[in-house]
Structure formats: structure tokens, C-alpha cells
Amino acid sequence: MPLLLLDLDNTLIDRAGPFRALAREVLTRIGAPASDLDWLVAVDNDGRTSRWDVAEAIRSRYGLAISTIDLIEALHDGVVAHSRLDPLVACAVEIAGNAGWVPVVVSNGAILQQEAKIRMTGLDRYVADWVISEEVGVSKPDPRIFRLAAERARMPFRDAWMIGDCPDSDIGGAMAIGIRSVWIHRGRRWTEPRFSPTVTADSPISALAAILGNGR
């Protein structure tokens, strides 16, 4: 049974859409112009900006009295509330599991937020386990987080694959531990000259189909 490592945000679960919806709500509530939406989405940088820095940027730009920690919690709750698991993605992960793969989520981010997404969307029913960077103290692309995922699943890296949307964290991490990878391009071109994915796909469903088609 081969190991299947899966990124969470913008791979199994859309994050860009939920954050954009939340950002629109936040701007409306504080009376900020709708044109600031692109600014806030850029500050977030697909979730790669520290949640503290995002909250501080919002407080500073609009002179808000709310504390940073309260704003962080509001952003956390909002993103989770907007998160959904596409039933077709759930079905694809289930098919992979039934075919003998062992799916494990490997995600950078805050443990409370990421685990809430996994449980509240029902993704926990389709994966064997998950490893969140804040919980284990190491982030992708550091090989240690992938090793921890393999240890939790009690699986070797032989025949393993990694699916993700981030060139550095996901595809670079897969390269560092010597496993094959699928990059979900999300309309982008590959520009990293140091390494490249084994396969490029336009969605998690096509990524999982590619792995099943490639065999072990």
C-alpha cells in the first residue's frame, strides 16, 4: 500500500475562494471600499503571510480598535466557516484509498484552523491521518514534516506521491525526499528552474486520476 501525501489548502479544499468571500465581508463590516479587496487578498498571499501580519495590516490600514488576537480569531473562524469539501474531491480520495493508497494530509498552518477545516468539512472520513506544521514545529518543504507523516501512517516512502499547489513547499518538498509529485497549477505556469513536478494537473481530481493511471 503506497503512501499518498496531500496538501490541504487550494488542493483538497479551496482556500482562495473562502478567503476572498471572508475578505469581502470584513471590508463591508468596517466600511472599507470594495476596491480594497485585491489589497487584502494580496496581503494574505494565499495564506502564506503570517496570520499575525495579516491582522496587523488590517488594523493598521483602517485604525481598528479590535485587538490583534481577536481579529485573528475572527479571521480563523470566518475562513473555516466558508470552507467546503467538494463531494467529487472526496469521492476521488475515497477511490484512491479503495485502490490501496494511504492518504495523509501534510499542511503548513495553524493547528486549530487546519484541523477544524479537516473535521468540519468531513475530510477526516477520507484520509488516514494529517500532520500540521504548527503542531509538529516544522514546515514544508523541510523533509522532516514528510517523514513525520510517513511515521504516523507507518508507511515507507517507496512508491509514494505528493500532490500540492505550491512549487516550493509541495513540489520542492517531494523532490527533497525523493518521491514523485503532482503540481496543481491553478492557471499558473511552472517557472522554478531547480526542479519540476512529475505530473501537472488542473485539479485535485485530475491529479488523483493521474496517480492512479501511473500505477505504483
Secondary structure, DSSP 8 states (H G I E B T S, - for coil): --EEEE-TBTTTB--HHHHHHHHHHHHHHHT--GGGHHHHHHHHGGGTS-HHHHHHHHHHHHT--S-HHHHHHHHHHHHHHH----HHHHHHHHHHHHTT-EEEEEE-S-HHHHHHHHHHTTGGGT-SEEEEHHHHT--TTSHHHHHHHHHHHT--STT-EEEES-IIIIIIHHHHHT-EEEEE-TT-----SS---SEEESSHHHHHHHHHHH--
